[in-house]
């Protein structure tokens, strides 16, 4: 691949390494190739490929720090209104269980999710399926994305046989087996010749792993220079379970195990001690996260479906907590996630000035890079990786583009994402993914969803309901 030059970009989001901030530039060239960004400014050299940037905004590729690509695609049109009021609204433990995708659907779900992510400008993703599957690394490599491979492992599985109580089935030997299997997958990913794949240690949830598994995986992450993540404080039921076991909040218990630090991140961290739903007697969790340098993966969309929201994202940032942004499940659209993070952040704070667009964009770019302990992605500066996105300012909903990030996040959404480059290679051209067969994946996902729906009632606790009774259509069918 030769050098690509975008000429006279109407807008460019540049990263200033000296101040560690991002800023707009106007009417500027950018040159890049597979080695990285070569120049920003007036570029004299002729590129092997020249792109007219007069109707474009050039921005860094977005970083999704929390996604479950292989298991999320078949829930569309099914799980958006599922929850259990007897478990404080969450659908994690029983309501969504009958609709979980079968393993034969993982490859198509993975392809679909990666395509949707790239179409929304994501160039790096932390991908954490709850089990590895054959072909996973190959799909990630073929996509062209920077994939952080994070196979989850756990000592227990959760369920609710009554719908009133959260229960666990423990198998510590199985947890260790899953841990060993995860290490083999991570090792294979890191050895992949693409050079774009890395690994993350991922004990699945704070409540499904033994203290020994949590500590051992964290120690290995520190020893090998990898990053580490777990789900914690993602539901009120989980919060109550951990406080019942240990007399500590999930964040405080992780701190007591010595597993919080700059290499650590926590998925969600919504139900912390200061959250109004928990009514806990301490107010230490935010300070613990900030003082240890632990990052939080904020994924507002899947939780607002249950009526849950972080209180508030602006408070986390003000406390000094590094925040990254993730999609968790569908929709795999990080531009949409930025919009919801900003809007819910203001609603929950009851103030319009508690979170800014610049802060939200930083979460989706530099915040994710900090979580991954990388200074070469999530920004546009000479010497950084050539992961960048071209936004079409002629898209009607982008106009007038007085402030193109606001137009993108609040008005237009990801349909303005025209082209995406990763490591200098184009993976999206004119809103079409070039590296994976999106149409074939969608057809397969539809087949898998039909199969899952046909047998969903058999997986419900009393086997008396059909899929249409468990998840009725939005309107009655005439």
Residue pairs with C-beta under 8 A, 6 or more apart in sequence:
1 33
1 34
1 48
1 424
1 425
2 33
2 47
2 48
2 49
3 31
3 32
3 33
3 38
3 45
3 47
3 48
3 49
4 31
4 32
4 33
4 47
4 48
4 49
4 50
4 51
4 421
4 424
5 29
5 30
5 31
5 43
5 45
5 46
5 47
5 49
5 50
5 51
6 29
6 30
6 31
6 51
6 53
6 56
6 58
6 390
7 29
7 43
7 50
7 51
7 52
7 53
7 54
8 27
8 28
8 29
8 52
8 53
8 54
9 25
9 27
9 28
9 29
9 30
9 53
9 54
9 56
9 57
9 58
10 26
10 27
10 53
10 54
10 55
10 56
10 57
10 393
10 401
11 24
11 25
11 26
11 56
11 57
11 58
11 393
11 401
11 404
12 24
12 25
12 26
12 28
12 30
12 40
12 57
12 58
12 59
12 380
13 22
13 23
13 24
13 25
13 57
13 58
13 59
13 60
13 361
13 380
13 405
14 22
14 23
14 24
14 25
14 28
14 40
14 379
14 380
14 381
15 21
15 22
15 60
15 366
15 378
15 379
15 380
15 381
15 384
16 22
16 23
16 381
17 379
17 381
20 366
22 60
22 358
22 361
22 362
22 365
22 366
22 379
25 40
28 40
28 41
28 42
29 39
29 40
29 41
29 42
29 43
29 53
30 37
30 39
30 40
30 43
30 53
30 58
30 380
30 388
31 37
31 38
31 39
31 40
31 43
31 45
31 47
32 38
32 386
32 388
32 421
32 424
33 386
33 424
34 386
34 423
34 424
34 425
35 386
35 424
36 376
36 382
36 383
36 384
36 385
36 386
36 424
37 380
37 381
37 382
37 383
37 384
37 385
37 386
37 388
38 382
39 45
39 382
40 380
40 381
40 382
51 390
51 419
53 390
55 392
55 393
55 394
56 390
56 391
56 392
56 393
56 418
57 390
57 391
57 393
57 401
57 404
57 405
57 408
58 380
58 388
58 389
58 390
58 391
59 121
59 380
59 388
59 389
59 391
59 405
60 365
60 377
60 378
60 379
60 380
60 387
60 388
60 389
61 121
61 122
61 123
61 124
61 365
61 377
61 378
61 387
61 388
61 389
61 420
61 421
61 422
62 120
62 121
62 122
62 123
62 124
62 325
62 334
62 335
62 364
62 365
62 368
62 389
63 122
63 123
63 124
63 125
63 324
63 325
63 364
63 365
63 367
63 368
63 369
63 371
63 372
63 377
63 378
64 117
64 122
64 124
64 125
64 126
64 325
64 326
64 327
64 334
64 368
65 126
65 265
65 295
65 297
65 324
65 325
65 326
65 367
65 368
65 371
65 372
66 126
66 128
66 229
66 267
66 268
66 297
66 299
66 324
66 326
66 327
66 328
67 113
67 117
67 125
67 126
67 127
67 128
67 326
67 327
67 328
67 329
67 332
68 127
68 128
68 129
68 130
68 328
68 329
69 109
69 110
69 113
69 114
69 117
69 125
69 127
69 129
69 332
70 101
70 106
70 107
70 109
70 110
70 113
70 127
70 129
70 133
70 136
71 100
71 101
71 106
71 109
71 129
71 130
71 329
72 101
72 109
72 113
72 328
72 329
72 330
72 332
73 101
73 105
73 108
73 109
73 112
73 113
73 330
73 332
73 441
73 445
74 99
74 101
74 105
74 109
74 445
74 448
74 449
74 452
75 96
75 99
75 101
75 329
75 330
76 330
76 331
76 449
78 99
78 449
78 453
78 467
78 471
79 91
79 95
79 96
79 99
79 305
79 471
80 305
81 305
81 471
82 91
82 95
82 96
82 99
82 305
82 470
82 471
83 89
83 90
83 91
83 95
83 305
83 306
83 307
84 90
84 91
84 93
84 94
84 95
84 160
84 163
86 163
86 164
87 93
87 94
87 160
87 163
87 164
87 166
87 235
87 237
88 235
88 236
88 237
88 277
89 306
89 307
89 308
90 235
90 236
90 237
90 306
90 308
91 305
91 306
92 158
92 234
92 235
93 158
93 159
93 160
93 166
93 237
94 159
94 160
94 163
94 461
95 470
97 159
97 459
98 456
98 457
98 458
98 459
98 460
98 467
98 470
99 452
99 453
99 456
99 467
99 470
99 471
100 452
100 459
101 109
101 448
101 449
101 452
102 448
102 451
102 452
103 131
103 133
104 448
105 444
105 445
105 448
105 452
106 129
106 133
106 136
107 133
107 135
107 136
107 139
107 444
108 440
108 441
108 442
108 444
108 445
108 448
109 441
109 445
109 448
110 127
110 129
110 133
110 136
110 139
110 140
111 139
111 143
111 436
111 437
111 438
111 440
111 441
112 332
112 438
112 441
112 442
112 445
113 330
113 332
114 125
114 139
114 140
114 143
114 145
114 332
114 436
115 143
115 433
115 436
115 438
115 441
116 330
116 331
116 332
116 333
117 125
117 145
117 327
117 332
117 333
117 334
118 143
118 144
118 145
118 420
118 427
118 428
118 433
119 333
119 414
119 417
119 420
119 428
119 431
119 433
120 332
120 333
120 334
120 335
120 336
120 414
120 417
121 334
121 335
121 389
121 391
121 414
121 417
121 420
122 145
122 332
122 334
123 145
123 146
123 377
123 387
123 388
123 389
123 420
123 421
123 422
124 145
124 146
124 147
124 148
124 368
124 372
124 377
124 378
124 387
125 145
125 146
125 147
125 148
126 148
126 150
126 200
126 229
126 297
126 326
126 372
127 140
127 147
127 148
127 149
127 150
128 150
128 151
128 152
128 200
128 202
128 229
129 136
129 151
129 152
130 152
130 154
130 204
131 151
131 152
131 178
132 151
132 181
132 182
132 185
136 149
136 185
137 149
137 185
137 188
137 189
137 192
137 197
139 436
140 147
140 149
140 189
140 197
141 147
141 192
141 194
141 196
141 197
142 435
142 436
143 427
143 435
143 436
144 196
144 422
144 423
144 425
144 427
144 435
145 196
145 422
145 427
146 196
146 197
146 198
146 377
146 385
146 387
146 422
146 423
147 189
147 196
147 197
147 198
148 197
148 198
148 199
148 200
148 227
148 372
149 185
149 186
149 189
149 197
149 198
149 199
149 200
150 199
150 200
150 201
150 202
150 229
151 178
151 181
151 182
151 185
151 186
151 202
152 178
152 182
152 202
152 203
152 204
153 175
153 178
153 179
153 181
153 182
153 202
153 203
153 204
153 209
153 213
153 217
154 175
154 178
154 203
154 204
154 205
154 208
154 209
154 213
155 170
155 171
155 172
155 174
155 175
155 208
155 209
155 210
155 213
156 168
156 169
156 170
156 171
156 175
156 207
156 208
156 209
157 168
157 169
157 208
158 166
158 167
158 168
158 205
158 207
158 208
159 167
159 168
159 169
160 166
160 167
160 461
161 167
161 461
162 461
163 461
166 237
166 238
166 241
168 207
168 208
172 210
172 213
175 209
175 210
175 213
176 213
179 213
179 216
179 217
182 201
182 202
183 220
185 199
186 199
186 200
186 201
186 226
187 199
189 197
189 198
189 199
190 197
190 198
190 199
196 422
196 423
198 226
199 226
200 221
200 226
200 227
200 228
200 229
201 217
201 218
201 220
201 221
201 226
201 227
201 228
201 229
202 217
202 228
202 229
202 230
203 209
203 213
203 214
203 217
203 230
204 230
204 231
205 230
205 231
205 232
205 234
205 238
206 214
206 230
206 231
206 232
206 233
206 238
206 242
206 250
206 253
206 254
207 238
207 241
207 242
207 250
209 230
211 257
214 230
214 254
214 257
214 259
215 257
215 258
215 259
217 228
218 228
218 257
218 258
218 259
218 264
220 226
221 227
221 228
221 263
222 228
222 261
222 263
226 263
227 263
227 264
227 265
227 371
227 372
227 373
228 259
228 263
228 264
228 265
229 264
229 265
229 266
229 267
229 297
230 254
230 266
230 267
231 266
231 267
231 268
232 238
232 250
232 251
232 254
232 266
232 267
232 268
232 269
233 239
233 249
233 250
233 251
233 266
233 268
233 269
233 270
233 271
233 272
233 285
234 267
234 268
234 269
234 270
234 271
234 303
235 271
235 308
236 271
236 277
236 278
238 250
238 271
239 249
239 250
239 271
239 278
239 280
242 248
242 249
242 250
242 253
243 249
243 280
246 253
246 256
248 256
249 272
249 273
249 278
249 280
249 282
249 284
249 285
250 271
251 260
251 266
251 269
251 272
251 273
251 285
251 288
251 289
252 273
252 282
252 284
252 285
252 288
254 260
254 264
254 266
255 288
255 292
260 288
260 289
260 292
260 294
261 292
261 293
261 294
262 292
262 293
262 294
262 373
263 373
264 292
264 293
264 294
264 295
265 294
265 295
265 296
265 297
265 324
265 371
266 289
266 294
266 295
266 296
266 297
267 297
267 299
267 326
267 328
268 296
268 297
268 298
268 299
268 303
268 328
269 285
269 289
269 296
269 297
269 310
269 316
270 303
270 308
270 309
270 310
270 311
271 277
271 278
272 278
272 285
272 286
273 280
273 281
273 282
273 283
273 284
273 285
274 280
274 283
274 285
274 286
274 311
274 315
275 311
276 311
277 308
286 315
286 316
286 319
286 321
287 319
288 294
289 296
289 316
289 319
289 321
290 319
290 320
290 321
293 322
294 321
294 322
295 321
295 322
295 323
295 324
295 367
295 370
295 371
296 316
296 321
296 322
296 323
296 324
297 324
297 325
297 326
297 371
298 310
298 313
298 316
298 323
298 324
298 325
298 326
298 341
298 363
299 325
299 326
299 327
299 328
299 337
300 309
300 310
300 337
300 340
300 341
300 344
301 327
301 328
301 331
301 336
301 337
301 340
302 328
302 329
303 309
303 310
304 340
304 344
309 344
309 347
309 348
310 316
310 344
310 345
310 348
311 348
312 345
312 348
312 349
312 354
312 355
313 323
313 341
313 344
313 345
313 348
313 355
314 345
314 349
314 351
314 354
314 355
314 359
315 349
315 354
316 323
317 323
317 355
317 359
322 367
322 370
322 371
323 363
323 367
324 363
324 364
324 367
324 368
324 370
324 371
325 334
325 337
325 338
325 341
325 360
325 363
325 364
325 367
325 368
326 334
326 337
327 333
327 334
327 337
333 413
333 414
334 364
334 414
335 408
335 409
335 413
335 414
335 417
336 413
336 414
337 364
338 360
338 361
338 363
338 364
338 409
339 409
339 410
339 413
341 355
341 360
341 363
342 355
342 357
342 360
342 409
342 410
345 354
345 355
345 360
346 352
346 354
346 355
349 355
357 403
357 405
357 406
357 409
357 410
358 405
360 409
361 405
361 409
365 378
365 379
366 378
366 379
367 378
368 378
369 375
369 376
369 377
369 378
369 379
375 384
376 383
376 384
376 385
377 384
377 385
377 387
380 388
385 423
386 421
386 422
386 423
386 424
387 421
387 422
387 423
388 420
388 421
389 417
389 419
389 420
389 421
390 417
390 418
390 419
390 420
391 398
391 404
391 408
391 416
391 417
391 418
392 398
392 416
392 417
392 418
393 399
393 401
393 404
393 416
395 412
395 415
395 416
397 407
397 411
397 412
397 413
397 415
397 416
398 404
398 407
398 408
398 411
398 412
398 416
399 407
400 407
401 407
407 416
408 416
415 431
417 428
417 431
418 428
418 430
418 431
419 426
419 428
419 429
419 430
420 426
420 427
420 428
421 427
426 434
427 433
427 434
427 435
428 434
453 467
454 467
456 466
456 467
456 470
456 471
457 463
457 464
457 465
457 466
457 467
457 469
457 470
460 470
